[in-house]
Amino acid sequence: MLDVLHQAFLSFLVMVGLAQPGPVTYQGYGEGEYVLVAPQIAGNLETLNVARGQQVHKGEALFALDHADETAALDQAKAQAEHAEATLADLLKGKRAPEIETLTAQRDQARAALEIAKITFDRDQKQLKAEAISRATLDNDKSALDQAQAHLAGTEADLATGLLSTGRDDAIKAAAADVAAAQATVTSAQWRLDQKSAAAPGDAFVFDTLYRPGEFIAAGQAVVSLLPALNIRARFFVPEPDLASLPAGTAVQIHCDGCAELIPAHVTYVAPQAEYSPPQLYNRNNRERLLYMLEATPDSSPELIHPGQPVDVTVGDGT
């Protein structure tokens, strides 16, 4: 009897504003957003690296399809790319070393011949003044000097040309285009090979494996279903009169069977419409029967909540 009177007195204080209401608890259940991992290219399932109920970490192998064709296509693409690159490199090179050495020797001989021609011409100019030689001899020396200068210029031009690339500009451009195309083919072949296997996109719980080795997998067909801890939520239902006091971001606490402590969380979603609203509930006195679904995301220990598990969501000081 005293407890009843005490409760009635507290209710009276709340009504007149002399006491703060206690925590409010709403019922709900755990919910998970699953990640379905599927190949982008069809094939037979060759290996399944995980089992249902297993924990996986980011980057760990999940499964692989048969990939003999894709491996062969990649090898072929790489060989074609190497051939195209070798062709371009050959066009960009100058003459080979022995040919360059020959051209260099010819230039050096032309230089030596020019020096001899200069010496002969200078000497004969002096001898002409002394009338030791004829004018015709000096003219021959001058002609030999001019020929030696021209020959040197020719050998220097040949050497310069030999050091340049052997390919024409249009041939070099075509070879460069072949290299780019071959590299693109390698990239495409590598992508197709990569699609024949899958790794975990993040730390997750293996909720289910949908196929077994040897079965045919269509492109886009999920093979493994993952449940990352970050994708676990608590769904709970709130009467219409309480809706305004629970906007997104509101701090709440989640309790589940087997949870030693309350799990801190915050509201991340408020449904825009009621879950259940027959016409008779539009009566002003029955609005508390109009329920709205909210979602709360745990701030820590989300793995303690299991999808479908009943939970209680407390708003206010639940301690």
C-alpha positions as CSV (number, residue, x, y, z in Angstrom):
1,M,0.0,0.0,0.0
2,L,2.9,2.4,0.8
3,D,4.6,1.6,-2.5
4,V,1.4,2.4,-4.4
5,L,1.1,5.7,-2.5
6,H,4.7,6.5,-3.2
7,Q,4.4,5.8,-6.9
8,A,1.2,8.0,-7.0
9,F,3.1,10.8,-5.3
10,L,6.0,10.6,-7.7
11,S,3.5,10.7,-10.6
12,F,1.9,13.8,-9.1
13,L,5.4,15.5,-8.8
14,V,6.1,14.8,-12.4
15,M,2.8,16.2,-13.5
16,V,3.3,19.5,-11.6
17,G,7.0,19.7,-12.7
18,L,8.6,19.1,-9.3
19,A,10.3,15.9,-10.4
20,Q,12.0,14.6,-13.5
21,P,10.5,11.5,-15.3
22,G,12.6,8.4,-15.2
23,P,14.1,6.5,-18.2
24,V,11.7,5.3,-20.9
25,T,12.2,1.9,-22.5
26,Y,11.0,0.8,-25.9
27,Q,10.9,-2.7,-27.3
28,G,12.7,-3.7,-30.5
29,Y,15.0,-6.2,-32.2
30,G,18.4,-6.5,-33.7
31,E,18.8,-5.8,-37.4
32,G,21.8,-6.4,-39.8
33,E,22.7,-5.0,-43.2
34,Y,24.3,-7.9,-45.1
35,V,27.1,-7.5,-47.7
36,L,26.6,-10.0,-50.6
37,V,30.0,-10.8,-52.3
38,A,29.6,-11.8,-55.9
39,P,31.9,-12.3,-58.9
40,Q,31.5,-10.1,-61.9
41,I,32.3,-12.9,-64.4
42,A,30.6,-16.3,-64.4
43,G,32.4,-19.5,-63.8
44,N,32.6,-22.7,-61.7
45,L,33.3,-22.3,-58.0
46,E,36.8,-23.8,-57.6
47,T,37.6,-23.0,-53.9
48,L,35.6,-21.7,-51.0
49,N,37.9,-20.4,-48.3
50,V,35.4,-19.6,-45.6
51,A,32.7,-21.3,-43.6
52,R,29.4,-20.1,-42.2
53,G,29.9,-18.6,-38.7
54,Q,33.5,-17.7,-39.3
55,Q,35.1,-14.3,-38.6
56,V,37.1,-12.9,-41.4
57,H,39.4,-9.9,-41.6
58,K,39.8,-7.4,-44.4
59,G,41.7,-8.8,-47.4
60,E,41.3,-12.4,-46.5
61,A,40.3,-14.7,-49.5
62,L,36.7,-15.7,-49.6
63,F,36.4,-17.8,-52.8
64,A,37.8,-18.3,-56.3
65,L,36.3,-19.4,-59.6
66,D,38.1,-21.4,-62.3
67,H,40.5,-19.0,-64.1
68,A,42.5,-21.0,-66.6
69,D,41.2,-19.0,-69.6
70,E,41.7,-15.6,-67.9
71,T,45.3,-16.6,-66.9
72,A,46.1,-17.6,-70.4
73,A,44.6,-14.4,-71.8
74,L,46.7,-12.4,-69.4
75,D,49.9,-14.2,-70.4
76,Q,49.1,-13.6,-74.1
77,A,48.4,-9.9,-73.5
78,K,51.7,-9.5,-71.6
79,A,53.7,-11.2,-74.4
80,Q,52.0,-8.9,-77.0
81,A,52.8,-5.8,-74.9
82,E,56.5,-6.9,-74.6
83,H,56.7,-7.3,-78.4
84,A,55.2,-3.9,-79.0
85,E,57.5,-2.3,-76.5
86,A,60.5,-4.0,-78.1
87,T,59.5,-2.7,-81.6
88,L,59.2,0.8,-80.4
89,A,62.5,0.7,-78.6
90,D,64.2,-0.6,-81.7
91,L,62.7,2.3,-83.8
92,L,63.9,4.8,-81.2
93,K,67.5,3.5,-81.2
94,G,70.3,4.8,-83.5
95,K,72.5,2.5,-85.6
96,R,74.2,-0.3,-83.8
97,A,77.6,0.1,-82.1
98,P,79.8,-1.4,-84.9
99,E,78.2,0.9,-87.5
100,I,78.7,3.9,-85.3
101,E,82.4,3.0,-84.9
102,T,82.8,2.8,-88.6
103,L,81.2,6.2,-89.1
104,T,83.4,7.6,-86.4
105,A,86.6,6.2,-88.0
106,Q,85.6,7.7,-91.4
107,R,85.1,11.1,-89.8
108,D,88.5,10.9,-88.1
109,Q,90.2,10.0,-91.5
110,A,88.5,12.9,-93.1
111,R,89.8,15.2,-90.4
112,A,93.3,13.9,-90.9
113,A,93.0,14.3,-94.7
114,L,91.9,17.9,-94.2
115,E,94.8,18.7,-92.0
116,I,97.2,17.3,-94.6
117,A,95.5,19.3,-97.4
118,K,95.8,22.5,-95.3
119,I,99.5,22.0,-94.6
120,T,100.2,21.3,-98.3
121,F,98.2,24.3,-99.5
122,D,100.0,26.6,-97.0
123,R,103.4,25.3,-97.9
124,D,102.8,25.6,-101.7
125,Q,101.6,29.2,-101.2
126,K,105.0,30.1,-99.8
127,Q,106.8,28.1,-102.6
128,L,104.7,30.0,-105.2
129,K,106.1,33.3,-104.0
130,A,109.6,31.9,-104.3
131,E,108.6,30.7,-107.8
132,A,109.5,27.1,-106.7
133,I,106.2,25.7,-108.0
134,S,103.7,26.6,-110.7
135,R,100.4,28.3,-110.3
136,A,98.7,25.2,-111.5
137,T,100.1,23.2,-108.7
138,L,98.7,25.6,-106.1
139,D,95.3,25.5,-107.8
140,N,95.4,21.7,-107.5
141,D,96.2,22.0,-103.8
142,K,93.3,24.4,-103.3
143,S,91.0,22.0,-105.0
144,A,92.2,19.1,-102.8
145,L,91.7,21.3,-99.7
146,D,88.1,22.1,-100.7
147,Q,87.4,18.4,-101.3
148,A,88.8,17.5,-97.9
149,Q,86.6,20.0,-96.2
150,A,83.5,18.7,-98.1
151,H,84.4,15.1,-97.3
152,L,84.7,15.9,-93.5
153,A,81.4,17.7,-93.5
154,G,79.8,14.6,-95.2
155,T,81.3,12.2,-92.6
156,E,80.1,14.3,-89.7
157,A,76.6,14.4,-91.2
158,D,76.6,10.6,-91.6
159,L,77.7,10.2,-88.0
160,A,75.0,12.6,-86.7
161,T,72.4,10.7,-88.7
162,G,73.6,7.4,-87.4
163,L,73.1,8.6,-83.8
164,L,69.5,9.4,-84.5
165,S,66.6,6.9,-84.3
166,T,66.3,4.5,-87.2
167,G,62.5,4.9,-87.4
168,R,60.4,7.5,-89.2
169,D,58.2,9.7,-87.2
170,D,55.0,8.1,-88.5
171,A,56.4,4.6,-87.8
172,I,57.4,5.6,-84.3
173,K,53.9,7.1,-83.6
174,A,52.3,3.9,-84.9
175,A,54.5,1.8,-82.6
176,A,53.7,4.0,-79.6
177,A,50.0,3.5,-80.3
178,D,50.5,-0.3,-80.5
179,V,52.2,-0.2,-77.1
180,A,49.3,1.8,-75.5
181,A,46.8,-0.6,-77.0
182,A,48.8,-3.6,-75.7
183,Q,49.0,-2.2,-72.2
184,A,45.3,-1.5,-72.2
185,T,44.7,-5.2,-73.2
186,V,46.9,-6.3,-70.3
187,T,44.9,-4.1,-67.9
188,S,41.6,-5.6,-69.2
189,A,42.9,-9.1,-68.9
190,Q,44.2,-8.5,-65.4
191,W,40.8,-7.1,-64.4
192,R,39.0,-10.2,-65.7
193,L,41.4,-12.5,-63.8
194,D,40.9,-10.5,-60.6
195,Q,37.1,-10.9,-60.9
196,K,37.5,-14.6,-60.6
197,S,38.3,-14.3,-56.9
198,A,37.1,-12.2,-54.0
199,A,38.5,-11.0,-50.7
200,A,36.7,-9.7,-47.6
201,P,36.1,-5.9,-48.0
202,G,36.4,-5.5,-44.3
203,D,36.3,-7.3,-40.9
204,A,33.0,-9.3,-40.8
205,F,31.1,-12.3,-39.7
206,V,30.4,-14.9,-42.4
207,F,26.6,-15.1,-42.1
208,D,26.2,-17.7,-44.9
209,T,27.9,-19.4,-47.9
210,L,25.4,-19.9,-50.7
211,Y,27.3,-22.3,-53.1
212,R,29.7,-25.2,-52.9
213,P,32.9,-25.9,-54.9
214,G,32.0,-27.3,-58.4
215,E,28.8,-25.4,-58.8
216,F,28.4,-22.9,-61.6
217,I,28.1,-19.2,-60.5
218,A,26.4,-16.7,-62.7
219,A,27.9,-13.2,-63.0
220,G,26.6,-11.1,-60.1
221,Q,25.4,-14.0,-58.1
222,A,26.3,-13.8,-54.5
223,V,28.5,-16.6,-53.1
224,V,29.1,-15.3,-49.6
225,S,27.0,-13.2,-47.3
226,L,28.9,-11.1,-44.7
227,L,27.7,-9.2,-41.7
228,P,30.2,-6.5,-40.7
229,A,29.8,-5.4,-37.1
230,L,29.4,-1.8,-38.2
231,N,26.2,-2.8,-40.1
232,I,24.4,-4.0,-37.0
233,R,21.5,-1.9,-35.8
234,A,18.7,-1.9,-33.2
235,R,15.2,-1.3,-34.5
236,F,12.6,-0.1,-31.9
237,F,9.1,1.3,-32.0
238,V,8.0,4.6,-30.5
239,P,4.4,5.9,-29.9
240,E,3.6,9.1,-31.9
241,P,3.5,11.4,-28.8
242,D,7.2,10.5,-28.0
243,L,8.4,10.9,-31.6
244,A,9.3,14.6,-31.3
245,S,11.7,13.9,-28.4
246,L,13.8,11.3,-30.3
247,P,15.3,13.1,-33.3
248,A,18.3,11.6,-35.1
249,G,21.4,11.8,-32.9
250,T,19.6,11.2,-29.6
251,A,21.7,9.1,-27.2
252,V,20.1,5.8,-26.1
253,Q,21.1,2.6,-24.5
254,I,20.5,-0.9,-25.7
255,H,19.9,-4.0,-23.6
256,C,19.8,-7.5,-24.8
257,D,19.5,-10.9,-23.2
258,G,23.0,-12.0,-22.2
259,C,24.5,-8.5,-22.4
260,A,26.3,-7.8,-19.1
261,E,26.0,-4.1,-19.6
262,L,23.9,-1.6,-21.5
263,I,25.3,-0.8,-24.9
264,P,25.6,3.0,-25.7
265,A,24.0,4.0,-29.0
266,H,22.4,6.9,-30.8
267,V,19.4,7.2,-33.1
268,T,20.4,7.2,-36.7
269,Y,17.0,6.8,-38.5
270,V,13.5,7.9,-37.9
271,A,10.8,6.4,-40.1
272,P,8.8,9.1,-42.0
273,Q,5.5,7.1,-41.6
274,A,3.8,5.0,-39.0
275,E,4.1,1.2,-39.0
276,Y,0.5,0.7,-38.2
277,S,-2.3,3.2,-38.6
278,P,-5.9,1.9,-39.0
279,P,-8.5,4.7,-39.3
280,Q,-9.7,4.4,-35.7
281,L,-6.3,5.4,-34.4
282,Y,-6.7,8.9,-35.9
283,N,-8.7,9.7,-32.8
284,R,-6.9,12.2,-30.7
285,N,-7.1,10.0,-27.6
286,N,-5.6,7.0,-29.4
287,R,-2.5,8.6,-30.9
288,E,-0.2,6.8,-28.5
289,R,-1.1,3.6,-30.5
290,L,0.4,5.0,-33.6
291,L,3.9,3.5,-33.7
292,Y,7.0,4.7,-35.6
293,M,10.1,2.7,-36.3
294,L,13.5,4.1,-35.3
295,E,17.0,2.7,-35.7
296,A,19.8,3.1,-33.2
297,T,23.5,2.4,-34.1
298,P,25.7,1.0,-31.2
299,D,28.6,3.2,-30.3
300,S,30.5,0.1,-29.1
301,S,30.3,-3.7,-28.9
302,P,27.8,-4.0,-31.9
303,E,28.7,-7.7,-32.1
304,L,26.7,-8.4,-28.9
305,I,23.5,-7.8,-30.8
306,H,22.2,-10.5,-33.1
307,P,19.8,-9.9,-36.0
308,G,16.3,-10.8,-34.9
309,Q,17.2,-10.8,-31.2
310,P,14.7,-8.9,-29.0
311,V,16.2,-5.8,-27.4
312,D,15.2,-3.0,-25.1
313,V,16.1,0.5,-26.0
314,T,16.2,3.0,-23.1
315,V,16.1,6.7,-23.4
316,G,17.4,8.7,-20.5
317,D,19.6,7.6,-17.5
318,G,19.3,3.9,-17.4
319,T,21.8,3.4,-14.6
